[in-house]
Amino acid sequence: MSFENLNLIEPIRKALQTEGYTKPTPIQAQAIPFILQGKDLLGCAQTGTGKTAAFAIPILQLLANQQEEEKGSRRIKALILTPTRELAIQIGDSFAAYGANTSLKHTVIFGGVSQKSQTDALQRGVDILVATPGRLLDLVNQRLINLQHISIFVLDEADRMLDMGFVHDVKKVLGIIPAKRQSLFFSATMPAAIISLAGSILKNPARVEVTPVSSTAETIQQVVYKVDREKKNDLLVHVLEDPKIETVLVFTRTKHGADKVVRVLTKKGIKAEAIHGNKSQNARQRALTNFKSKEIRVLVATDIAARGIDVDELAYVINFEIPNVPETYVHRIGRTGRAGASGMALSFCDAEEIAYMKDINKLIGKIVPEVKDHPFPMTGFLPASKEKMPISQRSSGNSRNGNVAYVGKSTTGKNTTGKKFFRKKKFA
């Protein structure tokens, strides 16, 4: 199938040709016709499968057709709610590209920056609004946004929205926008909480699921290195000796951990920058721009900051720390192997993370092969009872901002963090 078969209007077809798009991805081929018919939609597809275009293209067409029938001042007719500023900017760029030959206007609003440029754009009039929940509700409370004319509502990256604690904000938004509307719900995973939320938003939705829930793309080669925690920095430097790794996205669990990795790499003469919630919006955008232009070789990111990072032909992702939520692993490595390209995902697993890796293997339905031939093999170990402990009883914490503290003893009997720690029970 080509985009020619989807009955798209000429301005959008020309824009897609300009972008070099000829064949829709599976999620686009299945979702676009349903959306053009005005149906609610529940879309499940892993990261990197083209979800943004799957809703942006038909929204532009629906609003362009509506615009021809209506004359008058601009009103916000479509609202796309997304969890992070990076993802909001990415979605905004997509609307700009696909809608380049239409007269529709859009803007993007998010927190962490002055609201003036955003409110100025709103006052000039927009048809499409892309927003993060906090800034949206803030401007609504200031009576600077009117959502009473919304005809299309999109909840994007719903699973991450819940992970970040935005469910109450989402429900507030739902209470503001018109009940009579078309609703589109997209998520990479479909746990019970997401299905429940979707049921409260959608009416008789069409369902599009192009890949098994929580699967990883076949184009991504995955390997795991077992290594002692204190040797992970050495292993990272060793891996980066490979000249084939031109750029790499490295994931840590915490903001402090990301900054620490950057300091280590910088001392070794490897250009690296971090991107996380403590960085200003300008700093985050600068780091991302430097990474895309290959001014820096390594971008170190926390999970929340990384959602929305869209780098063409990113070939390598490294899990410097294994996530304690298996679905997070799927999101992380989905930064590579996008749109059919090949990718490589490396994971550094210490003794306390073995149980997390087992959960990941179970979720993705296969065993990630181990690389045993490296200079820093694991020497530490955990008692068998610790490795077999279920997720709900493991001593890991996971806060709203993505920070995690570990509780446990190393083989020397000392606290594994060497710092203050806390106990926070996580329920699976």
C-alpha positions in Angstrom: 0.0 0.0 0.0 1.1 3.6 -0.7 -0.2 6.9 0.7 -1.9 7.3 -2.7 -4.4 4.5 -1.6 -5.5 6.4 1.6 -7.6 9.1 -0.2 -5.5 11.9 1.2 -6.0 15.5 -0.1 -3.5 16.9 -2.5 -1.8 19.4 -0.1 -1.0 16.5 2.3 0.1 14.2 -0.5 2.6 16.8 -1.7 3.9 17.4 1.8 4.5 13.7 2.3 6.3 13.5 -1.0 8.5 16.4 0.1 9.3 14.5 3.3 10.2 11.4 1.2 7.2 9.3 2.4 5.9 6.8 -0.1 4.6 3.9 1.9 2.7 4.1 5.2 3.9 2.1 8.2 1.4 -0.6 9.5 0.0 1.7 12.2 -0.5 4.5 9.7 -2.1 2.2 7.0 -4.6 0.8 9.6 -5.3 3.9 11.7 -5.7 6.7 9.1 -8.8 5.3 7.4 -10.6 4.8 10.8 -9.7 8.4 11.8 -10.9 9.8 8.5 -14.2 8.1 9.1 -14.5 10.0 12.4 -14.2 7.0 14.6 -12.6 6.8 18.0 -9.4 4.8 18.0 -7.4 2.8 20.4 -3.9 2.4 18.9 -1.2 0.1 20.3 2.2 0.2 18.6 5.8 0.2 19.9 8.0 3.2 19.8 9.3 4.1 16.4 6.5 2.7 14.3 5.1 6.1 13.1 2.3 6.8 15.6 2.6 10.5 15.3 1.9 10.5 11.5 -0.9 8.0 12.1 -2.9 10.7 13.9 -1.4 13.9 12.5 -2.1 13.2 8.9 -5.8 12.5 9.2 -6.3 15.3 11.7 -4.9 17.8 9.2 -7.2 16.4 6.5 -10.3 16.5 8.7 -9.6 20.1 9.8 -8.7 21.2 6.3 -12.0 20.0 5.0 -13.8 21.6 7.9 -12.0 24.8 7.3 -13.4 25.0 3.8 -16.9 24.8 5.1 -16.5 27.3 8.0 -15.4 30.9 7.8 -14.5 33.1 10.7 -12.0 33.4 13.6 -9.7 30.5 14.4 -10.6 28.3 17.3 -8.7 25.4 18.8 -10.4 22.3 17.2 -7.8 19.6 17.9 -5.9 19.0 21.2 -3.0 16.6 21.4 -2.0 15.9 25.0 1.5 14.4 25.5 3.7 13.8 28.6 7.0 15.5 27.8 8.2 18.8 26.2 10.5 16.9 23.8 7.7 14.8 22.5 5.4 17.9 22.2 8.1 19.6 20.1 8.5 16.5 18.0 4.7 16.3 17.4 4.6 20.0 16.6 7.4 19.5 14.0 5.3 16.7 12.4 2.2 18.9 12.1 4.4 21.6 10.5 5.8 19.2 7.9 2.6 17.4 7.0 0.5 20.5 7.0 3.0 22.8 5.2 0.6 23.2 2.2 -2.5 23.9 4.2 -3.5 27.1 5.9 -4.0 25.4 9.3 -2.1 26.8 12.2 -0.7 25.0 15.2 1.3 25.8 18.3 3.1 23.8 21.1 2.9 24.7 24.8 4.9 23.2 27.6 6.3 24.1 31.0 9.8 25.0 32.0 10.0 28.2 29.8 8.3 31.6 29.8 4.7 31.4 28.7 4.7 34.7 26.7 5.7 33.3 23.3 3.2 30.5 23.7 0.3 32.9 24.8 1.2 35.3 21.9 0.8 32.4 19.4 -2.6 31.4 21.0 -3.8 35.0 20.8 -3.0 35.1 17.1 -5.3 32.0 16.7 -4.5 28.3 16.2 -6.4 25.3 14.9 -4.3 22.6 16.5 -2.8 22.7 20.0 -0.1 20.3 21.2 0.4 20.5 25.0 1.8 18.9 28.1 -0.7 18.6 30.9 0.7 21.0 33.5 1.2 24.1 31.3 -2.2 23.4 29.6 -4.1 23.5 32.8 -2.1 26.5 34.0 -3.1 28.5 31.0 -6.7 27.3 31.2 -6.8 28.5 34.8 -5.5 31.9 33.6 -8.3 31.9 31.1 -5.8 32.2 28.2 -7.0 29.0 26.5 -10.6 28.1 25.4 -11.1 24.4 24.9 -14.8 24.5 24.3 -14.5 24.0 20.5 -12.4 20.8 20.6 -13.7 18.3 18.1 -10.7 16.0 18.1 -8.7 14.9 21.2 -5.6 12.8 21.2 -4.0 11.2 24.2 -0.5 10.2 23.1 2.0 8.0 25.0 -0.7 7.1 27.5 1.4 4.6 29.4 4.2 7.1 30.0 1.5 9.7 31.0 0.5 7.3 33.8 4.1 6.5 34.7 4.7 10.2 35.3 1.7 10.6 37.5 -0.3 12.7 35.1 -3.5 10.7 35.3 -5.3 13.3 37.5 -4.3 16.1 35.1 -5.6 14.0 32.2 -9.0 13.6 33.9 -9.1 17.4 34.6 -8.6 18.0 30.9 -11.3 15.5 30.0 -13.7 17.4 32.3 -13.0 20.6 30.4 -13.2 19.6 26.7 -16.6 18.9 25.0 -18.0 15.4 25.7 -19.0 15.2 22.0 -15.8 14.7 20.2 -13.6 12.2 18.4 -11.0 10.7 20.7 -7.8 9.0 19.7 -5.8 7.0 22.3 -2.2 5.8 21.6 0.0 3.8 23.8 3.1 1.6 23.3 1.9 -0.9 26.0 -1.6 -1.9 27.2 -1.5 -2.9 30.9 -4.8 -3.0 32.8 -4.6 0.6 34.0 -4.3 1.8 30.4 -7.2 -0.2 29.2 -9.3 1.1 32.0 -8.4 4.7 31.2 -9.1 4.1 27.5 -12.5 2.8 28.4 -13.4 6.0 30.1 -12.3 8.1 27.1 -13.3 6.2 24.0 -16.7 5.3 22.6 -17.0 2.2 20.5 -13.4 2.6 19.3 -11.7 0.8 16.4 -8.6 -1.0 17.7 -5.3 -1.1 15.9 -2.5 -3.2 17.3 0.3 -3.7 14.8 2.7 -5.5 17.1 2.4 -7.8 20.1 2.1 -5.8 23.3 5.5 -4.8 24.7 7.4 -6.5 21.9 10.7 -5.2 20.6 11.4 -4.6 16.9 13.1 -7.5 15.1 15.5 -5.1 13.5 17.1 -4.4 16.9 20.0 -6.7 17.9 20.1 -7.0 21.7 22.9 -8.1 24.0 23.7 -8.0 27.7 27.0 -7.6 29.5 27.2 -8.8 33.1 29.5 -6.5 35.0 30.1 -5.3 38.5 28.5 -2.0 39.2 31.7 -0.2 40.0 33.1 -1.4 36.6 30.3 0.0 34.4 32.1 3.2 33.6 35.2 1.2 32.5 33.0 -1.0 30.4 31.3 2.0 28.8 34.7 3.5 27.9 35.8 0.2 26.5 32.7 -0.2 24.3 33.2 3.3 23.0 36.6 2.4 21.7 34.8 0.8 18.8 34.9 3.5 16.0 31.7 2.1 14.4 29.8 3.6 17.3 29.6 7.1 15.9 26.8 8.2 18.2 25.0 6.5 21.1 22.1 7.2 23.4 23.0 6.0 27.0 20.2 5.5 29.6 20.6 5.9 33.3 17.9 5.7 36.0 18.7 9.0 37.7 19.6 12.5 36.9 22.6 12.4 39.2 23.7 9.2 37.4 23.4 10.8 34.0 25.6 13.7 35.1 28.2 11.3 36.6 28.5 9.4 33.4 29.0 12.6 31.4 31.8 13.6 33.8 33.5 10.3 33.4 33.3 10.3 29.6 34.5 14.0 29.4 37.6 13.1 31.4 38.4 10.4 28.9 38.1 12.9 26.0 34.7 11.6 24.8 32.2 14.4 24.0 29.0 13.8 26.0 26.1 15.8 27.4 23.2 14.9 29.6 19.5 15.5 29.2 17.1 15.3 32.2 14.5 17.1 34.2 16.9 19.3 36.1 18.3 20.8 32.8 16.6 23.9 31.4 14.6 23.6 28.3 17.3 25.5 26.3 20.0 23.2 27.7 18.0 20.2 26.7 17.3 21.4 23.2 21.0 22.4 22.8 22.2 19.0 23.9 19.7 17.3 21.5 20.7 19.5 18.6 24.4 18.8 19.3 23.7 15.1 19.3 21.8 15.2 16.1 24.5 17.2 14.4 27.2 14.8 15.9 28.9 17.7 17.7 28.8 15.3 20.6 29.1 11.5 20.5 27.2 10.5 23.5 23.8 11.7 24.8 23.1 10.5 28.4 19.4 10.5 29.3 16.9 9.6 31.9 13.8 7.8 30.8 11.3 10.7 31.2 13.6 13.1 29.3 14.3 10.6 26.5 10.6 10.1 25.5 10.3 12.1 22.4 13.9 12.0 21.3 13.7 11.3 17.6 17.1 10.9 15.9 17.2 9.6 12.4 19.4 6.5 11.9 20.4 6.2 15.6 22.2 2.9 15.5 23.2 2.3 19.2 21.5 2.5 22.5 23.1 1.5 25.8 21.3 0.7 29.0 23.9 1.8 31.5 21.5 0.7 34.2 18.8 -1.9 33.7 15.3 -0.5 34.3 13.2 -2.1 37.1 10.1 -1.8 35.0 10.3 -4.1 32.1 8.2 -2.0 29.7 10.7 0.8 30.2 13.3 -1.4 28.5 11.1 -1.6 25.4 10.7 2.2 25.3 14.4 2.7 25.7 15.7 0.4 22.9 12.9 1.7 20.7 15.0 4.8 20.1 16.9 2.7 17.7 15.8 0.4 14.9 13.1 2.9 13.9 11.0 2.7 10.7 12.7 -0.6 9.6 16.3 0.5 10.2 18.7 -1.8 12.0 19.9 -1.0 15.5 22.0 -2.3 18.4 20.9 -2.3 22.1 23.6 -3.0 24.7 22.7 -3.5 28.4 25.1 -3.4 31.4 23.7 -5.7 34.1 25.1 -5.9 37.6 24.3 -8.5 40.2 21.4 -6.6 41.7 19.9 -6.1 38.2 19.8 -9.8 37.2 16.2 -10.2 38.4 15.2 -7.1 36.3 16.8 -8.7 33.2 14.8 -11.9 33.8 11.6 -9.8 33.9 12.6 -8.2 30.6 13.3 -11.5 29.0 9.8 -12.7 30.1 8.1 -9.6 28.8 9.7 -9.6 25.3 9.4 -13.4 25.0 13.0 -14.2 24.3 16.4 -14.3 26.1 18.7 -11.4 25.4 22.1 -13.1 24.6 25.0 -12.4 26.9 28.4 -11.1 25.7 30.9 -13.0 27.9 34.1 -12.0 26.1 34.8 -8.6 27.6 37.5 -7.2 30.0 35.2 -6.6 33.0 33.2 -9.8 33.7 31.0 -9.9 36.8 32.6 -11.1 40.0 29.9 -10.1 42.5 26.7 -12.1 43.1 23.5 -12.0 45.0 21.9 -14.9 47.0 19.6 -17.0 45.0 16.6 -15.9 47.1 17.2 -12.3 46.1 17.3 -13.2 42.4 14.1 -15.1 42.6 12.2 -12.4 44.6 9.1 -11.1 42.8 9.1 -7.5 41.6 6.5 -6.5 44.3 9.0 -7.4 47.1 12.2 -6.2 45.6 13.9 -3.3 47.3 13.8 -0.7 44.6 12.2 2.7 44.6 10.7 4.5 41.7 9.6 8.1 42.2 7.7 10.4 39.9 10.8 12.1 38.6 12.4 8.9 37.6 14.9 8.7 40.5 15.6 5.2 42.0 17.3 4.3 45.2 18.6 0.8 45.8 18.7 -1.0 49.1 20.9 -4.0 49.5 24.2 -5.3 50.6 27.2 -6.1 48.5 29.3 -9.1 49.0 31.5 -7.0 51.4 28.5 -6.3 53.6 28.5 -2.5 52.8 25.6 -0.5 51.5 25.7 -0.8 47.7 25.1 2.9 47.2 27.6 4.1 49.7 25.2 6.9 50.5 21.9 7.4 52.3 19.2 5.3 51.0 15.5 4.7 51.7 13.1 1.8 51.4 10.1 2.2 49.1 8.0 -0.7 48.3 7.0 -1.0 44.6 3.9 -2.9 43.7 3.8 -4.7 40.3 
